[in-house]
Amino acid sequence: MTVEWFKLDVEKSLVHLYRDHEDRNEGQAQSYRGRTSLFKEELQKGNTSLKLSDLRVSDEGEYKCLVEDKIWSDDITVNITVEAQGSHPVIRMESYDNSGGINLVCESRGWNPEPEVLWLDREGATLPAEDTQIHRYTEHFSVKRSITVYDYSDSNRFYCRLQQTHHMLETEIIINSKCNVFNAWKWIVGISVSACLIAVGLIVTAVVCHKK
């Protein structure tokens, strides 16, 4: 019996070959070396499944299994999708809006395929946000999505959620409404301006005193 596994979208790249009761992988594609095996004790029961270890994003694609015996043959095509969970999302405050809003940015990388990025309030309701920025690299995606929040006095807890079919990561940010960041900035600026005026006053006084 012959069992041949090959990948269709890479010019029939040989993944695994079993013939005459042993593996014959001399012509196996380099990227699959040492990562494939069959369940040999199950072959007589009709199980010709391929075990592919150390799964990689590049393993995605269509595969065909061809089984041949002396009097019959059969084949089947399967599609493999590799889902990779990325890094834990990070939220940062990017800037302050003149109208009183806070711009929040959520970022993560290392995903495949690209995840859905959602902003949620403390009740779990989805919030309107800017379009997700997606960047594709060789083996993964990075994503970034921004939101501007205005009314955070009553609902000061916000969540950024990234989700795929089988993975979900979430992080939160809490905005302290008792400490108004905008008033704090104005207060700091006010102190700086006052300090400058006092310094100018001292210089003028010193000059006047010296002239006297």
RAHUNOR-V13908 format. One record per pair of residues at least 12 apart in sequence whose C-alpha atoms are under 10 Angstrom apart, sorted by the first residue. I is the first residue (numbers start at 1). J is the second residue. D is the distance in whole Angstrom. If there is no record, write none. Layout:
# RAHUNOR-V13908
I_J_D / I_J_D
This chain:
# RAHUNOR-V13908
1_18_8 / 1_19_6 / 1_20_6 / 1_21_7 / 1_22_10 / 1_43_9 / 1_44_10 / 1_67_7 / 1_68_6 / 1_69_5 / 1_70_7 / 1_72_10 / 1_73_9 / 2_17_7 / 2_18_6 / 2_19_5 / 2_20_7 / 2_21_8 / 2_22_9 / 2_23_10 / 2_48_10 / 2_66_8 / 2_67_6 / 2_68_5 / 2_69_6 / 2_70_9 / 2_73_9 / 3_16_8 / 3_17_6 / 3_18_5 / 3_19_7 / 3_20_10 / 3_21_10 / 3_23_9 / 3_38_9 / 3_43_9 / 3_48_7 / 3_49_10 / 3_50_10 / 3_65_7 / 3_66_6 / 3_67_5 / 3_68_7 / 3_69_9 / 3_73_10 / 3_74_10 / 3_75_9 / 4_16_6 / 4_17_5 / 4_18_6 / 4_19_8 / 4_23_10 / 4_24_10 / 4_25_10 / 4_48_9 / 4_50_10 / 4_64_8 / 4_65_6 / 4_66_5 / 4_67_7 / 4_68_9 / 4_75_9 / 5_17_6 / 5_18_9 / 5_28_10 / 5_36_10 / 5_48_9 / 5_49_9 / 5_50_8 / 5_63_7 / 5_64_6 / 5_65_5 / 5_66_6 / 5_67_9 / 5_75_10 / 5_76_10 / 5_77_10 / 6_28_9 / 6_29_9 / 6_62_9 / 6_63_6 / 6_64_6 / 6_65_7 / 6_66_9 / 6_77_10 / 7_29_10 / 7_59_9 / 7_60_9 / 7_61_7 / 7_62_6 / 7_63_4 / 7_64_6 / 7_65_9 / 7_77_9 / 7_78_10 / 7_79_10 / 8_61_8 / 8_62_6 / 8_63_6 / 8_64_7 / 8_77_9 / 8_78_10 / 8_79_10 / 9_60_10 / 9_61_7 / 9_62_6 / 9_63_8 / 10_29_10 / 10_61_9 / 10_62_9 / 10_63_10 / 12_29_10 / 12_63_9 / 12_64_9 / 13_27_9 / 13_28_8 / 13_29_6 / 13_30_10 / 13_31_10 / 13_32_10 / 13_63_9 / 14_26_10 / 14_27_7 / 14_28_5 / 14_29_6 / 14_30_9 / 14_32_9 / 14_63_10 / 14_64_10 / 15_27_9 / 15_28_6 / 15_29_6 / 15_30_9 / 15_31_9 / 15_32_6 / 15_33_8 / 15_35_9 / 15_36_7 / 15_37_10 / 15_50_9 / 15_52_9 / 15_63_9 / 15_64_10 / 15_65_10 / 16_28_6 / 16_29_9 / 16_32_8 / 16_33_9 / 16_35_10 / 16_36_7 / 16_37_7 / 16_38_8 / 16_50_8 / 16_51_10 / 16_52_10 / 16_65_9 / 17_36_10 / 17_37_9 / 17_38_9 / 17_65_10 / 17_66_10 / 18_37_9 / 18_38_8 / 18_40_10 / 18_48_10 / 18_67_10 / 19_67_10 / 19_68_9 / 19_69_10 / 21_40_9 / 21_43_10 / 22_40_9 / 23_37_8 / 23_38_9 / 23_40_10 / 31_56_10 / 31_58_9 / 31_59_9 / 32_52_8 / 32_53_9 / 32_54_10 / 32_55_10 / 32_59_9 / 34_52_9 / 34_53_9 / 34_54_10 / 35_51_8 / 35_52_6 / 35_53_5 / 35_54_7 / 35_55_9 / 36_50_7 / 36_51_6 / 36_52_5 / 36_53_7 / 36_54_9 / 37_49_9 / 37_50_6 / 37_51_5 / 37_52_7 / 37_53_9 / 38_50_5 / 38_51_6 / 38_52_9 / 39_51_8 / 46_67_10 / 48_65_8 / 48_66_9 / 48_67_8 / 49_65_8 / 50_65_9 / 55_82_8 / 55_83_10 / 55_84_10 / 56_81_10 / 56_82_7 / 56_83_9 / 56_84_9 / 56_139_8 / 57_80_10 / 57_81_8 / 57_82_6 / 57_83_8 / 57_84_8 / 57_111_10 / 57_112_7 / 57_113_9 / 57_138_9 / 57_139_6 / 57_140_8 / 58_81_10 / 58_82_8 / 58_138_9 / 58_139_7 / 58_140_10 / 59_80_7 / 59_81_8 / 59_82_7 / 60_79_8 / 60_80_5 / 60_81_5 / 60_82_6 / 60_83_9 / 61_78_8 / 61_79_6 / 61_80_5 / 61_81_7 / 61_82_9 / 62_77_7 / 62_78_6 / 62_79_4 / 62_80_6 / 62_81_9 / 63_76_8 / 63_77_6 / 63_78_5 / 63_79_6 / 63_80_8 / 64_76_6 / 64_77_4 / 64_78_6 / 64_79_9 / 65_77_6 / 65_78_8 / 81_112_9 / 81_113_9 / 82_112_7 / 82_113_8 / 83_111_8 / 83_112_5 / 83_113_6 / 83_114_9 / 83_115_10 / 83_140_10 / 83_164_8 / 83_165_8 / 83_166_8 / 83_167_8 / 84_110_7 / 84_111_5 / 84_112_5 / 84_113_7 / 84_114_9 / 84_115_10 / 84_139_10 / 84_140_8 / 84_141_10 / 84_164_9 / 84_166_9 / 84_167_8 / 85_109_9 / 85_110_7 / 85_111_5 / 85_112_7 / 85_113_9 / 85_114_10 / 85_115_9 / 85_140_10 / 85_162_10 / 85_163_9 / 85_164_8 / 85_166_9 / 85_167_6 / 85_168_8 / 85_169_9 / 86_108_7 / 86_109_5 / 86_110_4 / 86_111_4 / 86_112_8 / 86_113_10 / 86_114_9 / 86_115_9 / 86_140_8 / 86_141_8 / 86_142_8 / 86_143_10 / 86_162_9 / 86_167_9 / 86_168_10 / 86_169_9 / 87_107_9 / 87_108_6 / 87_109_6 / 87_110_6 / 87_111_8 / 87_142_9 / 87_169_9 / 88_107_9 / 88_108_6 / 88_109_8 / 88_110_10 / 88_161_10 / 88_162_9 / 88_168_10 / 88_169_6 / 88_170_7 / 88_171_8 / 89_105_10 / 89_106_6 / 89_107_5 / 89_108_5 / 89_109_8 / 89_117_10 / 89_143_9 / 89_144_9 / 89_160_7 / 89_161_8 / 89_162_8 / 89_169_7 / 89_170_7 / 89_171_6 / 89_172_9 / 90_105_8 / 90_106_6 / 90_107_5 / 90_108_7 / 90_109_10 / 90_144_10 / 90_160_8 / 90_170_9 / 90_171_7 / 90_172_9 / 90_173_9 / 91_104_7 / 91_105_6 / 91_106_4 / 91_107_7 / 91_108_9 / 91_144_10 / 91_145_10 / 91_146_9 / 91_158_10 / 91_159_9 / 91_160_8 / 91_171_8 / 91_172_8 / 91_173_7 / 92_104_6 / 92_105_5 / 92_106_7 / 92_107_9 / 92_146_10 / 92_173_9 / 93_105_6 / 93_106_9 / 93_146_10 / 93_147_10 / 93_148_10 / 93_173_10 / 94_106_10 / 94_146_9 / 94_148_10 / 95_148_9 / 96_148_9 / 96_149_10 / 96_181_9 / 96_182_8 / 97_148_8 / 97_149_9 / 97_150_9 / 97_182_9 / 98_182_9 / 99_150_8 / 100_148_10 / 100_149_9 / 100_150_6 / 100_151_9 / 100_181_10 / 100_182_7 / 101_147_10 / 101_148_6 / 101_149_5 / 101_150_4 / 101_151_8 / 101_152_9 / 101_182_9 / 102_147_8 / 102_148_5 / 102_149_5 / 102_150_7 / 102_151_10 / 102_152_9 / 102_175_10 / 102_181_9 / 102_182_10 / 103_146_7 / 103_147_6 / 103_148_4 / 103_149_7 / 103_150_9 / 104_119_10 / 104_129_10 / 104_145_9 / 104_146_6 / 104_147_5 / 104_148_6 / 104_149_8 / 104_158_10 / 104_160_10 / 104_173_9 / 105_119_10 / 105_130_10 / 105_144_7 / 105_145_6 / 105_146_4 / 105_147_7 / 105_148_9 / 105_160_9 / 106_118_9 / 106_119_9 / 106_132_10 / 106_143_8 / 106_144_6 / 106_145_5 / 106_146_6 / 106_147_9 / 106_159_9 / 106_160_7 / 106_161_9 / 106_162_10 / 106_171_9 / 106_172_10 / 107_132_10 / 107_133_9 / 107_142_8 / 107_143_6 / 107_144_4 / 107_145_7 / 107_146_9 / 107_160_9 / 107_162_10 / 108_141_9 / 108_142_6 / 108_143_6 / 108_144_7 / 108_145_10 / 108_162_9 / 108_169_10 / 109_134_10 / 109_135_9 / 109_136_10 / 109_137_10 / 109_140_7 / 109_141_6 / 109_142_4 / 109_143_6 / 109_144_9 / 110_136_10 / 110_137_9 / 110_139_8 / 110_140_5 / 110_141_6 / 110_142_6 / 110_143_9 / 111_136_9 / 111_137_10 / 111_139_9 / 111_140_5 / 111_141_5 / 111_142_7 / 111_143_8 / 111_162_10 / 111_163_10 / 111_164_9 / 111_167_10 / 112_136_9 / 112_139_8 / 112_140_5 / 112_141_6 / 112_142_9 / 112_164_9 / 113_136_10 / 113_139_10 / 113_140_7 / 113_141_7 / 113_142_10 / 113_164_8 / 113_165_10 / 114_134_8 / 114_135_9 / 114_136_9 / 114_140_8 / 114_141_6 / 114_142_7 / 114_143_7 / 114_162_9 / 114_163_9 / 114_164_8 / 115_132_10 / 115_134_9 / 115_141_9 / 115_142_9 / 115_143_8 / 115_161_9 / 115_162_6 / 115_163_5 / 115_164_5 / 115_165_9 / 115_167_9 / 115_168_9 / 115_169_10 / 116_132_8 / 116_143_9 / 116_161_8 / 116_162_6 / 116_163_5 / 116_164_7 / 116_165_10 / 116_168_9 / 117_129_10 / 117_131_9 / 117_132_7 / 117_133_10 / 117_143_8 / 117_144_8 / 117_145_7 / 117_146_10 / 117_160_7 / 117_161_6 / 117_162_5 / 117_163_7 / 117_164_9 / 117_169_10 / 117_170_10 / 118_132_9 / 118_145_8 / 118_146_10 / 118_147_10 / 118_159_8 / 118_160_6 / 118_161_5 / 118_162_6 / 118_163_8 / 118_170_9 / 119_145_8 / 119_146_9 / 119_147_8 / 119_158_7 / 119_159_6 / 119_160_5 / 119_161_6 / 119_162_9 / 119_170_10 / 119_172_10 / 120_157_9 / 120_158_6 / 120_159_5 / 120_160_6 / 120_161_8 / 120_170_10 / 120_172_9 / 121_152_10 / 121_155_7 / 121_156_8 / 121_157_6 / 121_158_5 / 121_159_6 / 121_160_9 / 121_172_10 / 122_154_10 / 122_155_6 / 122_156_8 / 122_157_5 / 122_158_6 / 122_159_7 / 122_172_9 / 122_174_10 / 123_155_9 / 123_157_9 / 123_158_9 / 123_159_10 / 124_158_9 / 124_159_8 / 125_159_10 / 126_159_9 / 126_160_10 / 126_161_10 / 127_147_8 / 127_148_10 / 127_149_9 / 127_158_9 / 127_159_10 / 128_146_10 / 128_147_7 / 128_148_9 / 128_149_10 / 129_145_7 / 129_146_6 / 129_147_5 / 129_148_7 / 129_149_9 / 130_144_10 / 130_145_6 / 130_146_6 / 130_147_6 / 130_148_9 / 131_144_9 / 131_145_7 / 131_146_8 / 131_147_9 / 132_144_6 / 132_145_5 / 132_146_8 / 133_145_6 / 133_146_9 / 143_162_9 / 145_160_9 / 146_160_10 / 147_160_10 / 151_177_10 / 152_174_9 / 152_175_7 / 152_176_9 / 152_177_7 / 153_175_9 / 153_176_8 / 153_177_5 / 153_178_8 / 153_180_10 / 154_177_8 / 155_174_9 / 155_175_9 / 155_177_9 / 156_173_8 / 156_174_6 / 156_175_5 / 156_176_7 / 156_177_7 / 157_172_7 / 157_173_6 / 157_174_5 / 157_175_6 / 157_176_9 / 158_171_9 / 158_172_6 / 158_173_5 / 158_174_7 / 158_175_8 / 159_171_6 / 159_172_4 / 159_173_6 / 159_174_9 / 160_172_6 / 160_173_8
